[in-house]
Amino acid sequence: MRTIPQNIDLTKLQVKNLIGTPVKLKVNRGRNKIEFIEGKIENAYPQIFTIRSYSGELNSFSYSDVLAKNITFFASEKVKGV
């Protein structure tokens, strides 16, 4: 059985602190489908958070995906206006 060392409230707080910050996400969509998304966290709602990619696409993810390690955050090299 898998153990999760972090709780969902702490995950929500950490994501809220990243609102407006450039981030890069590695998203595991299952069946060996890995996607990388670069953009900014736009909003953090009670059940999901949204990320606006630099191409203008809006993506939404749940906090449980972060806890299950289906989503990994990285610092983005992009700066606003570049």
MODELLER restraints for C-alpha pairs under 7 A, 6 or more apart:
rsr = mdl.restraints
at = mdl.atoms
rsr.add(forms.Gaussian(group=physical.xy_distance, feature=features.Distance(at['CA:4:A'], at['CA:67:A']), mean=6.89, stdev=0.5))
rsr.add(forms.Gaussian(group=physical.xy_distance, feature=features.Distance(at['CA:8:A'], at['CA:63:A']), mean=6.77, stdev=0.5))
rsr.add(forms.Gaussian(group=physical.xy_distance, feature=features.Distance(at['CA:11:A'], at['CA:63:A']), mean=6.74, stdev=0.5))
rsr.add(forms.Gaussian(group=physical.xy_distance, feature=features.Distance(at['CA:12:A'], at['CA:63:A']), mean=6.69, stdev=0.5))
rsr.add(forms.Gaussian(group=physical.xy_distance, feature=features.Distance(at['CA:16:A'], at['CA:44:A']), mean=5.84, stdev=0.5))
rsr.add(forms.Gaussian(group=physical.xy_distance, feature=features.Distance(at['CA:18:A'], at['CA:41:A']), mean=6.62, stdev=0.5))
rsr.add(forms.Gaussian(group=physical.xy_distance, feature=features.Distance(at['CA:19:A'], at['CA:40:A']), mean=6.99, stdev=0.5))
rsr.add(forms.Gaussian(group=physical.xy_distance, feature=features.Distance(at['CA:19:A'], at['CA:41:A']), mean=4.81, stdev=0.5))
rsr.add(forms.Gaussian(group=physical.xy_distance, feature=features.Distance(at['CA:19:A'], at['CA:42:A']), mean=5.92, stdev=0.5))
rsr.add(forms.Gaussian(group=physical.xy_distance, feature=features.Distance(at['CA:19:A'], at['CA:43:A']), mean=6.54, stdev=0.5))
rsr.add(forms.Gaussian(group=physical.xy_distance, feature=features.Distance(at['CA:20:A'], at['CA:40:A']), mean=5.45, stdev=0.5))
rsr.add(forms.Gaussian(group=physical.xy_distance, feature=features.Distance(at['CA:20:A'], at['CA:41:A']), mean=5.53, stdev=0.5))
rsr.add(forms.Gaussian(group=physical.xy_distance, feature=features.Distance(at['CA:20:A'], at['CA:42:A']), mean=6.21, stdev=0.5))
rsr.add(forms.Gaussian(group=physical.xy_distance, feature=features.Distance(at['CA:21:A'], at['CA:40:A']), mean=5.55, stdev=0.5))
rsr.add(forms.Gaussian(group=physical.xy_distance, feature=features.Distance(at['CA:21:A'], at['CA:41:A']), mean=6.58, stdev=0.5))
rsr.add(forms.Gaussian(group=physical.xy_distance, feature=features.Distance(at['CA:22:A'], at['CA:39:A']), mean=5.59, stdev=0.5))
rsr.add(forms.Gaussian(group=physical.xy_distance, feature=features.Distance(at['CA:22:A'], at['CA:40:A']), mean=4.69, stdev=0.5))
rsr.add(forms.Gaussian(group=physical.xy_distance, feature=features.Distance(at['CA:22:A'], at['CA:75:A']), mean=6.98, stdev=0.5))
rsr.add(forms.Gaussian(group=physical.xy_distance, feature=features.Distance(at['CA:22:A'], at['CA:76:A']), mean=5.46, stdev=0.5))
rsr.add(forms.Gaussian(group=physical.xy_distance, feature=features.Distance(at['CA:22:A'], at['CA:78:A']), mean=6.73, stdev=0.5))
rsr.add(forms.Gaussian(group=physical.xy_distance, feature=features.Distance(at['CA:23:A'], at['CA:38:A']), mean=5.87, stdev=0.5))
rsr.add(forms.Gaussian(group=physical.xy_distance, feature=features.Distance(at['CA:23:A'], at['CA:39:A']), mean=5.69, stdev=0.5))
rsr.add(forms.Gaussian(group=physical.xy_distance, feature=features.Distance(at['CA:23:A'], at['CA:40:A']), mean=5.83, stdev=0.5))
rsr.add(forms.Gaussian(group=physical.xy_distance, feature=features.Distance(at['CA:23:A'], at['CA:73:A']), mean=6.72, stdev=0.5))
rsr.add(forms.Gaussian(group=physical.xy_distance, feature=features.Distance(at['CA:23:A'], at['CA:74:A']), mean=5.94, stdev=0.5))
rsr.add(forms.Gaussian(group=physical.xy_distance, feature=features.Distance(at['CA:23:A'], at['CA:75:A']), mean=5.08, stdev=0.5))
rsr.add(forms.Gaussian(group=physical.xy_distance, feature=features.Distance(at['CA:23:A'], at['CA:76:A']), mean=4.59, stdev=0.5))
rsr.add(forms.Gaussian(group=physical.xy_distance, feature=features.Distance(at['CA:24:A'], at['CA:36:A']), mean=6.91, stdev=0.5))
rsr.add(forms.Gaussian(group=physical.xy_distance, feature=features.Distance(at['CA:24:A'], at['CA:37:A']), mean=5.62, stdev=0.5))
rsr.add(forms.Gaussian(group=physical.xy_distance, feature=features.Distance(at['CA:24:A'], at['CA:38:A']), mean=4.34, stdev=0.5))
rsr.add(forms.Gaussian(group=physical.xy_distance, feature=features.Distance(at['CA:24:A'], at['CA:39:A']), mean=6.53, stdev=0.5))
rsr.add(forms.Gaussian(group=physical.xy_distance, feature=features.Distance(at['CA:24:A'], at['CA:73:A']), mean=5.95, stdev=0.5))
rsr.add(forms.Gaussian(group=physical.xy_distance, feature=features.Distance(at['CA:24:A'], at['CA:74:A']), mean=4.98, stdev=0.5))
rsr.add(forms.Gaussian(group=physical.xy_distance, feature=features.Distance(at['CA:24:A'], at['CA:75:A']), mean=5.94, stdev=0.5))
rsr.add(forms.Gaussian(group=physical.xy_distance, feature=features.Distance(at['CA:24:A'], at['CA:76:A']), mean=5.11, stdev=0.5))
rsr.add(forms.Gaussian(group=physical.xy_distance, feature=features.Distance(at['CA:25:A'], at['CA:36:A']), mean=5.51, stdev=0.5))
rsr.add(forms.Gaussian(group=physical.xy_distance, feature=features.Distance(at['CA:25:A'], at['CA:37:A']), mean=5.08, stdev=0.5))
rsr.add(forms.Gaussian(group=physical.xy_distance, feature=features.Distance(at['CA:25:A'], at['CA:38:A']), mean=6.34, stdev=0.5))
rsr.add(forms.Gaussian(group=physical.xy_distance, feature=features.Distance(at['CA:25:A'], at['CA:71:A']), mean=6.52, stdev=0.5))
rsr.add(forms.Gaussian(group=physical.xy_distance, feature=features.Distance(at['CA:25:A'], at['CA:72:A']), mean=5.59, stdev=0.5))
rsr.add(forms.Gaussian(group=physical.xy_distance, feature=features.Distance(at['CA:25:A'], at['CA:73:A']), mean=4.83, stdev=0.5))
rsr.add(forms.Gaussian(group=physical.xy_distance, feature=features.Distance(at['CA:25:A'], at['CA:74:A']), mean=6.11, stdev=0.5))
rsr.add(forms.Gaussian(group=physical.xy_distance, feature=features.Distance(at['CA:26:A'], at['CA:34:A']), mean=6.90, stdev=0.5))
rsr.add(forms.Gaussian(group=physical.xy_distance, feature=features.Distance(at['CA:26:A'], at['CA:35:A']), mean=5.86, stdev=0.5))
rsr.add(forms.Gaussian(group=physical.xy_distance, feature=features.Distance(at['CA:26:A'], at['CA:36:A']), mean=4.68, stdev=0.5))
rsr.add(forms.Gaussian(group=physical.xy_distance, feature=features.Distance(at['CA:26:A'], at['CA:37:A']), mean=6.65, stdev=0.5))
rsr.add(forms.Gaussian(group=physical.xy_distance, feature=features.Distance(at['CA:26:A'], at['CA:71:A']), mean=5.64, stdev=0.5))
rsr.add(forms.Gaussian(group=physical.xy_distance, feature=features.Distance(at['CA:26:A'], at['CA:72:A']), mean=5.12, stdev=0.5))
rsr.add(forms.Gaussian(group=physical.xy_distance, feature=features.Distance(at['CA:26:A'], at['CA:73:A']), mean=6.65, stdev=0.5))
rsr.add(forms.Gaussian(group=physical.xy_distance, feature=features.Distance(at['CA:27:A'], at['CA:34:A']), mean=5.70, stdev=0.5))
rsr.add(forms.Gaussian(group=physical.xy_distance, feature=features.Distance(at['CA:27:A'], at['CA:35:A']), mean=5.08, stdev=0.5))
rsr.add(forms.Gaussian(group=physical.xy_distance, feature=features.Distance(at['CA:27:A'], at['CA:36:A']), mean=6.15, stdev=0.5))
rsr.add(forms.Gaussian(group=physical.xy_distance, feature=features.Distance(at['CA:27:A'], at['CA:70:A']), mean=5.89, stdev=0.5))
rsr.add(forms.Gaussian(group=physical.xy_distance, feature=features.Distance(at['CA:27:A'], at['CA:71:A']), mean=4.67, stdev=0.5))
rsr.add(forms.Gaussian(group=physical.xy_distance, feature=features.Distance(at['CA:27:A'], at['CA:72:A']), mean=6.69, stdev=0.5))
rsr.add(forms.Gaussian(group=physical.xy_distance, feature=features.Distance(at['CA:28:A'], at['CA:34:A']), mean=4.75, stdev=0.5))
rsr.add(forms.Gaussian(group=physical.xy_distance, feature=features.Distance(at['CA:28:A'], at['CA:35:A']), mean=6.55, stdev=0.5))
rsr.add(forms.Gaussian(group=physical.xy_distance, feature=features.Distance(at['CA:28:A'], at['CA:70:A']), mean=4.98, stdev=0.5))
rsr.add(forms.Gaussian(group=physical.xy_distance, feature=features.Distance(at['CA:28:A'], at['CA:71:A']), mean=6.35, stdev=0.5))
rsr.add(forms.Gaussian(group=physical.xy_distance, feature=features.Distance(at['CA:37:A'], at['CA:53:A']), mean=6.50, stdev=0.5))
rsr.add(forms.Gaussian(group=physical.xy_distance, feature=features.Distance(at['CA:38:A'], at['CA:53:A']), mean=5.48, stdev=0.5))
rsr.add(forms.Gaussian(group=physical.xy_distance, feature=features.Distance(at['CA:38:A'], at['CA:54:A']), mean=6.44, stdev=0.5))
rsr.add(forms.Gaussian(group=physical.xy_distance, feature=features.Distance(at['CA:38:A'], at['CA:76:A']), mean=6.95, stdev=0.5))
rsr.add(forms.Gaussian(group=physical.xy_distance, feature=features.Distance(at['CA:39:A'], at['CA:51:A']), mean=6.42, stdev=0.5))
rsr.add(forms.Gaussian(group=physical.xy_distance, feature=features.Distance(at['CA:39:A'], at['CA:52:A']), mean=5.49, stdev=0.5))
rsr.add(forms.Gaussian(group=physical.xy_distance, feature=features.Distance(at['CA:39:A'], at['CA:53:A']), mean=3.95, stdev=0.5))
rsr.add(forms.Gaussian(group=physical.xy_distance, feature=features.Distance(at['CA:39:A'], at['CA:54:A']), mean=5.09, stdev=0.5))
rsr.add(forms.Gaussian(group=physical.xy_distance, feature=features.Distance(at['CA:40:A'], at['CA:51:A']), mean=5.54, stdev=0.5))
rsr.add(forms.Gaussian(group=physical.xy_distance, feature=features.Distance(at['CA:40:A'], at['CA:52:A']), mean=5.55, stdev=0.5))
rsr.add(forms.Gaussian(group=physical.xy_distance, feature=features.Distance(at['CA:40:A'], at['CA:53:A']), mean=6.51, stdev=0.5))
rsr.add(forms.Gaussian(group=physical.xy_distance, feature=features.Distance(at['CA:41:A'], at['CA:50:A']), mean=5.90, stdev=0.5))
rsr.add(forms.Gaussian(group=physical.xy_distance, feature=features.Distance(at['CA:41:A'], at['CA:51:A']), mean=4.31, stdev=0.5))
rsr.add(forms.Gaussian(group=physical.xy_distance, feature=features.Distance(at['CA:41:A'], at['CA:52:A']), mean=6.37, stdev=0.5))
rsr.add(forms.Gaussian(group=physical.xy_distance, feature=features.Distance(at['CA:42:A'], at['CA:50:A']), mean=5.57, stdev=0.5))
rsr.add(forms.Gaussian(group=physical.xy_distance, feature=features.Distance(at['CA:42:A'], at['CA:51:A']), mean=5.31, stdev=0.5))
rsr.add(forms.Gaussian(group=physical.xy_distance, feature=features.Distance(at['CA:42:A'], at['CA:52:A']), mean=6.13, stdev=0.5))
rsr.add(forms.Gaussian(group=physical.xy_distance, feature=features.Distance(at['CA:43:A'], at['CA:49:A']), mean=5.67, stdev=0.5))
rsr.add(forms.Gaussian(group=physical.xy_distance, feature=features.Distance(at['CA:43:A'], at['CA:50:A']), mean=5.38, stdev=0.5))
rsr.add(forms.Gaussian(group=physical.xy_distance, feature=features.Distance(at['CA:44:A'], at['CA:50:A']), mean=6.52, stdev=0.5))
rsr.add(forms.Gaussian(group=physical.xy_distance, feature=features.Distance(at['CA:47:A'], at['CA:62:A']), mean=6.10, stdev=0.5))
rsr.add(forms.Gaussian(group=physical.xy_distance, feature=features.Distance(at['CA:47:A'], at['CA:63:A']), mean=6.84, stdev=0.5))
rsr.add(forms.Gaussian(group=physical.xy_distance, feature=features.Distance(at['CA:48:A'], at['CA:60:A']), mean=6.47, stdev=0.5))
rsr.add(forms.Gaussian(group=physical.xy_distance, feature=features.Distance(at['CA:48:A'], at['CA:61:A']), mean=5.44, stdev=0.5))
rsr.add(forms.Gaussian(group=physical.xy_distance, feature=features.Distance(at['CA:48:A'], at['CA:62:A']), mean=4.32, stdev=0.5))
rsr.add(forms.Gaussian(group=physical.xy_distance, feature=features.Distance(at['CA:48:A'], at['CA:63:A']), mean=6.15, stdev=0.5))
rsr.add(forms.Gaussian(group=physical.xy_distance, feature=features.Distance(at['CA:49:A'], at['CA:60:A']), mean=5.63, stdev=0.5))
rsr.add(forms.Gaussian(group=physical.xy_distance, feature=features.Distance(at['CA:49:A'], at['CA:61:A']), mean=5.58, stdev=0.5))
rsr.add(forms.Gaussian(group=physical.xy_distance, feature=features.Distance(at['CA:49:A'], at['CA:62:A']), mean=6.38, stdev=0.5))
rsr.add(forms.Gaussian(group=physical.xy_distance, feature=features.Distance(at['CA:50:A'], at['CA:58:A']), mean=6.74, stdev=0.5))
rsr.add(forms.Gaussian(group=physical.xy_distance, feature=features.Distance(at['CA:50:A'], at['CA:59:A']), mean=5.54, stdev=0.5))
rsr.add(forms.Gaussian(group=physical.xy_distance, feature=features.Distance(at['CA:50:A'], at['CA:60:A']), mean=4.29, stdev=0.5))
rsr.add(forms.Gaussian(group=physical.xy_distance, feature=features.Distance(at['CA:50:A'], at['CA:61:A']), mean=6.44, stdev=0.5))
rsr.add(forms.Gaussian(group=physical.xy_distance, feature=features.Distance(at['CA:51:A'], at['CA:58:A']), mean=5.77, stdev=0.5))
rsr.add(forms.Gaussian(group=physical.xy_distance, feature=features.Distance(at['CA:51:A'], at['CA:59:A']), mean=5.20, stdev=0.5))
rsr.add(forms.Gaussian(group=physical.xy_distance, feature=features.Distance(at['CA:51:A'], at['CA:60:A']), mean=6.28, stdev=0.5))
rsr.add(forms.Gaussian(group=physical.xy_distance, feature=features.Distance(at['CA:52:A'], at['CA:58:A']), mean=4.56, stdev=0.5))
rsr.add(forms.Gaussian(group=physical.xy_distance, feature=features.Distance(at['CA:52:A'], at['CA:59:A']), mean=6.38, stdev=0.5))
rsr.add(forms.Gaussian(group=physical.xy_distance, feature=features.Distance(at['CA:65:A'], at['CA:71:A']), mean=5.91, stdev=0.5))
rsr.add(forms.Gaussian(group=physical.xy_distance, feature=features.Distance(at['CA:66:A'], at['CA:72:A']), mean=6.80, stdev=0.5))
